[in-house]
């Protein structure tokens, strides 16, 4: 029997550490407490368990914690060296060890403009120069000075990219759509399924369309395939020629050689650097679609909001630090309650893509089972992140949150003022947001349920039969994250808050949050199979399922 599985030596130092053991004991002592009793015992619980930063409020009082829980979790954070890792992150140390890279997305929004070094070089002049180049270009496009091949101004931006080169800009453009310029539309193409690029090209006019090919490596198969199809489509339009490409195709990448080889003039390339992870790249040239769509000033506010959260994270003590508190609560549920997932439930319609964005940010960063030193972790790491618009979820999957068998920590995210400026709708939305977190916390006791049934005229055996089905245990943990309004500034802060939450959890679990070998594997495997699919020759060894499926596709294609 051949096996590719090899034992990677395990290390139990974290779970045997004093802070972990203290938390385990505390969990055993408090697990049976109900949050409703905790609220009754402490009428100041909201004040005691909430923190504000500018226009953001984090209310974490509806969690299964007592006044002793967070101090014990802060001990764990201190034991893991969160403060020193935080310092290393901001100062450009190469904390992405498997790729030998600094992790400096915070430099991209360093509005204080203090020096930050990677490899002995201050990166801020590079960052500022590229931002200036993006601003200059944006100004030309938005003012109509930048013209297409028939001298018409640009009306449509098509961002072609995938993963980190798609999810961030797509999420932000969707969230900030009310800030967009009236006569400028933005489209995102990521799937290599020809349908997406075809459907997008049907909507646009070549004379007035600007394609941004966003790819950190500029080798990604899906992106280059879509980019080639867009170029071929463009060159098929009447009166276009190769020279017109420069007016309609620009790139956001770290790879100028590949950009040039594709046929894009590097003067139309917006650069970023290997110390920007793909899933942390919306703050870089990958954010060009955002800047074009909402304008330079609003993009600047997005950066400023993120920078302000960076400062909050860097300077606040752990006890009043939003990302740290969120991270530690996540550790509490994942490692002590055995919670497997984390729900993200926005109640602002334009935040509809936030769950998908955070799925990548979190799961690609902390979906790791090996510690920094190569030993296997002996504990759970990153949770399964999932979610959808909360109000729609209420009519669908919330049933499981209310009456299922699992502990599912959930972040409820809302804006007080709607972008739609309609108080009637906004109040209904807000009341649902408030009522759901309350219901998830309180549950409904047997007595309350019985009373409800009596009021509805149901009694006796019928009532007793229904009782267990209509009873709600409650005690489901939620965080309420509330902003005044979904503005570029507040969105920047929220995204940065989650980035730092993910970082802190990675530090506690002692994993490298900044590599993604799982993604690299996918990129390599598909290339081999494509060769076989197209040539019909079996060049590689496959299991019988993959071989059988490969043949099925060959026969039917
Ligand atoms: C992000 C990941 C991944 C990446 C895409 C696209 O952290 O590495 O999602 O962004 O695979 O890669 P390119 O930008 O290189 O095309």
Boltz pocket constraint, residues with backbone or C-beta under 6 A from the ligand:
constraints:
  - pocket:
      binder: B
      contacts: [[A, 162], [A, 163], [A, 164], [A, 165], [A, 214], [A, 215], [A, 216], [A, 217], [A, 218], [A, 219], [A, 220], [A, 223], [A, 277], [A, 278], [A, 279], [A, 280], [A, 364], [A, 516], [A, 519]]
      max_distance: 6.0
